């Protein structure tokens, strides 16, 4: 069962962090280069509409499997420091995502529906900043997951 939990945990992390990397580093520059603001904002609204349900599923899987493995393998909060780093950074990432989902993403949806391109641009800029922060955190926690048992045990 531990192996199944670990595989699900890693797959959910890859989907979330990989999706952020693709959106932030690949899709964003291409969208800026070829789309006018109204089309770009509609693209992002629809892209997030497809990606965010996956992120919600990833959050549930990562939190559930992470806690299960922490208590199953390490006896709970007596876990090594690297596990606490992963747990803390993961919770921070989840909080940032929830803020993005319930605040600037909602503003983006309303702005696109109202064809208020300036408000939509402001919402998208905030999302971009927060996704960039979460991307750095996600890559950091991935490095901790791989290197932690060797350097932070």
C-alpha positions as CSV (number, residue, x, y, z in Angstrom):
1,X,0.0,0.0,0.0
2,X,2.9,2.4,0.7
3,X,4.1,2.0,-2.9
4,X,0.7,2.9,-4.3
5,X,0.5,6.0,-2.0
6,X,4.0,7.1,-3.1
7,X,3.2,6.6,-6.8
8,X,-0.1,8.6,-6.5
9,X,1.7,11.3,-4.5
10,X,4.4,11.7,-7.1
11,X,2.0,11.6,-10.1
12,X,-0.2,14.3,-8.5
13,X,2.9,16.4,-7.9
14,X,4.1,16.0,-11.5
15,X,0.7,17.0,-12.9
16,X,0.5,20.1,-10.7
17,X,4.1,21.3,-10.9
18,X,4.5,20.3,-14.6
19,X,1.2,22.1,-15.5
20,X,2.4,25.2,-13.8
21,X,5.8,25.0,-15.6
22,X,4.1,24.6,-18.9
23,X,1.6,27.4,-18.4
24,X,4.1,29.9,-16.9
25,X,7.2,29.2,-19.1
26,X,5.7,28.0,-22.4
27,X,2.0,28.9,-22.9
28,X,2.3,32.4,-21.5
29,X,5.0,33.7,-23.8
30,X,3.3,32.1,-26.8
31,X,0.0,33.7,-25.9
32,X,1.5,37.1,-25.4
33,X,3.3,36.8,-28.8
34,X,0.3,35.9,-30.9
35,X,-2.9,36.9,-29.2
36,X,-4.5,40.3,-28.5
37,X,-5.7,40.8,-24.9
38,X,-9.4,39.8,-25.4
39,X,-8.4,36.5,-27.0
40,X,-5.5,35.9,-24.5
41,X,-7.8,36.5,-21.5
42,X,-10.4,34.1,-22.9
43,X,-7.6,31.5,-23.5
44,X,-6.5,31.8,-19.9
45,X,-10.0,31.7,-18.5
46,X,-10.6,28.5,-20.4
47,X,-7.2,27.0,-19.8
48,X,-7.6,27.5,-16.0
49,X,-11.1,26.1,-16.3
50,X,-9.6,22.8,-17.5
51,X,-6.5,22.8,-15.3
52,X,-7.9,23.8,-12.0
53,X,-10.1,20.8,-11.5
54,X,-7.0,18.7,-12.0
55,X,-5.2,20.8,-9.4
56,X,-8.0,20.3,-6.9
57,X,-7.7,16.5,-7.4
58,X,-3.9,16.8,-7.0
59,X,-4.3,18.7,-3.8
60,X,-6.6,16.0,-2.3
61,X,-4.3,13.2,-3.5
62,X,-1.1,15.0,-2.3
63,X,-2.5,15.9,1.1
64,X,-4.1,12.5,1.7
65,X,-1.2,10.4,0.6
66,X,1.4,12.7,2.2
67,X,-0.3,12.5,5.6
68,X,-0.8,8.8,5.3
69,X,2.8,8.2,4.4
70,X,4.0,10.5,7.1
71,X,2.0,8.7,9.8
72,X,2.6,5.2,8.3
73,X,6.3,5.5,7.7
74,X,7.5,8.0,10.2
75,X,5.1,7.8,13.1
76,X,3.5,11.2,12.4
77,X,5.1,14.4,13.4
78,X,8.3,12.7,14.5
79,X,9.3,12.6,10.9
80,X,12.7,13.8,9.7
81,X,13.1,17.5,8.9
82,X,12.9,17.1,5.2
83,X,9.4,15.6,5.6
84,X,8.3,18.6,7.6
85,X,9.7,20.9,4.9
86,X,7.7,19.1,2.3
87,X,4.6,19.2,4.4
88,X,5.0,22.9,5.2
89,X,5.8,24.0,1.7
90,X,3.0,21.8,0.3
91,X,0.5,23.4,2.7
92,X,1.7,26.9,1.6
93,X,1.3,25.9,-2.1
94,X,-2.2,24.7,-1.4
95,X,-3.1,27.9,0.3
96,X,-1.7,30.0,-2.6
97,X,-3.6,27.9,-5.1
98,X,-6.9,28.3,-3.1
99,X,-6.3,32.1,-3.0
100,X,-5.8,32.1,-6.8
101,X,-8.9,30.0,-7.4
102,X,-11.2,32.0,-5.1
103,X,-9.9,35.5,-5.7
104,X,-8.0,36.5,-8.9
105,X,-9.4,33.6,-11.0
106,X,-13.0,34.6,-10.1
107,X,-12.1,38.2,-11.0
108,X,-10.7,37.0,-14.3
109,X,-13.9,35.1,-15.1
110,X,-16.1,38.1,-14.2
111,X,-13.9,40.5,-16.2
112,X,-13.9,38.3,-19.3
113,X,-17.7,38.0,-19.1
114,X,-18.0,41.8,-18.8
115,X,-15.4,42.3,-21.5
116,X,-13.5,44.5,-19.0
117,X,-10.0,43.7,-20.5
118,X,-8.1,46.0,-18.1
119,X,-9.6,44.3,-15.0
120,X,-9.0,40.9,-16.6
121,X,-5.4,41.9,-17.3
122,X,-4.9,42.8,-13.6
123,X,-6.4,39.5,-12.5
124,X,-4.2,37.6,-14.9
125,X,-1.1,39.4,-13.8
126,X,-1.8,38.5,-10.1
127,X,-2.4,34.9,-11.1
128,X,0.8,34.9,-13.1
129,X,2.8,36.2,-10.1
130,X,1.2,33.7,-7.7
131,X,1.7,30.7,-10.1
132,X,5.3,31.8,-10.5
133,X,5.7,31.7,-6.7
134,X,4.0,28.3,-6.5
135,X,6.2,27.0,-9.4
136,X,9.4,28.0,-7.5
137,X,8.0,26.4,-4.3
138,X,7.0,23.2,-6.2
139,X,10.4,22.8,-7.8
140,X,12.0,23.5,-4.4
141,X,9.8,20.9,-2.6
142,X,10.6,18.4,-5.4
143,X,14.3,18.9,-4.8
144,X,13.8,18.5,-1.1
145,X,11.9,15.2,-1.7
146,X,14.7,13.8,-3.8
147,X,17.6,15.2,-1.9
148,X,16.1,15.4,1.6
149,X,16.7,11.8,2.7
150,X,20.4,12.3,1.8
151,X,21.0,15.8,3.1
152,X,18.2,16.8,5.5
153,X,17.6,13.5,7.3
